[in-house]
């Protein structure tokens, strides 16, 4: 299973901001998951998976799938 940490500053739709910071940590640098089930559940409750199909991803600037 791949784990990826992404942190984005929250803003409302009306306040678009170019200063939103996205942090992507390389897979090899991620700390192992906690053995504590409650802590793991807290992290998984925040997990978001976004899948772009067809032209939607290309129109947003994604070149294609990353392997």
PAPA-948005 format. One record per residue: residue in three letters; x, y, z of N, C-alpha, C, O in turn. Coordinates in steps of 0.05 Angstrom, whole numbers, plus 5000, padded with zeros to 4 digits. Layout:
% residues N
alaXYZXYZXYZXYZ;...
//
This chain:
% residues 67
unk501749775000500050005000501850255000503750265015;unk501250444983502750704983501450905001498950925002;unk503051045016502051255033503151525024505551535018;unk501551725023502451985014501252195032498852195038;unk502952385042502052595060501752845044503752945032;unk499452965044498953215030497553405049495553325061;unk498653645051497453845069496854095053498554205040;unk494354185054493554415039492154605058490454525074;unk492854865056491555065072488755105063488255115039;unk486855105081483955125074483155415069483855595085;unk481755465047480655725041477855685029477255475019;unk476255895032473555875019473855924990475856034981;unk471855844974472055874945472256164937473556224916;unk471156344952471256624945473956754950474456974940;unk475656634966478256744971480456584958482156474973;unk480556564932482656414919485356534927485656774929;unk487356364932489956454941492156294928491956044928;unk494156424917496356284905498356194926500256054920;unk497956264952499856194973499255934986500655855005;unk497155784977496555524989498955344985500055324963;unk499855225007502255055006501454765005499854675021;unk502654614987502254324985504854194991506854254979;unk504854005010507253865018506953575010505053445019;unk508753474993508753194986511253074996513453154989;unk510952875013513252745025513852485010512052325006;unk516352445001516952194986516251955003516551945028;unk515351744990514451495003516551385022515851305044;unk519051385014521251275030521751435056522951335075;unk520851695057521251865080518951855100519051985121;unk516751715093514451715111515051545136516351335134;unk514051635159514351485183512351255182510251275170;unk512951025195511050805195508550875210508551045228;unk506350755203503750795216503950705245505450525252;unk502550845262502450775291500950505294499150435279;unk501750355314500350105321497850165337496149985340;unk497550415346495150495361492850525341492850695324;unk490750355345488550355326487050625325486250705304;unk486750755348485351005349486851225333485651375318;unk489551235336491151425320491051365291490751545274;unk491151115283490951035255488251105244488051205221;unk486151065259483451135250483251435246481951525227;unk484351595264484351885261485651975235484552145221;unk487951855228489251915203487651835179487351985160;unk486551595180484951495157482351645153481351665131;unk481251765175478851925172479452185156477552305146;unk481952255154482752495139483652435111484252615095;unk483752185104484752095078482752165056480352115058;unk483852275034482252345010483652224986486052264983;unk482252074970483351964945481852104922479352084921;unk483352224904482152364881482952214856485352164852;unk480952134840481551994815480452154792478052214792;unk482152224773481352374750481152184726483052054720;unk478852174713478452004690478352174665477452394665;unk479352054643479152174617480452444615482652484625;unk479152634601480352894595480353074619481853274619;unk478953024640478853194663481653244674482453474679;unk483253034678485953064688487753224669489253394678;unk487553164644489153304624488453594623490253764621;unk485953664625485053944625486054094650486354344649;unk486653944671487654074695490754074696491954174716;unk492053974675494953994673496353734681498853734681;unk494953524686496253264692496953134666495153104648;unk499453044663500252924637499352644633499252554610;unk498652494653497852224650498352064676499252184695;unk497951804676498351654700501351644708503051654691;unk501751634734504451614745504851334755503351234772;unk506851194745507350914753509650894772510350674781;
//
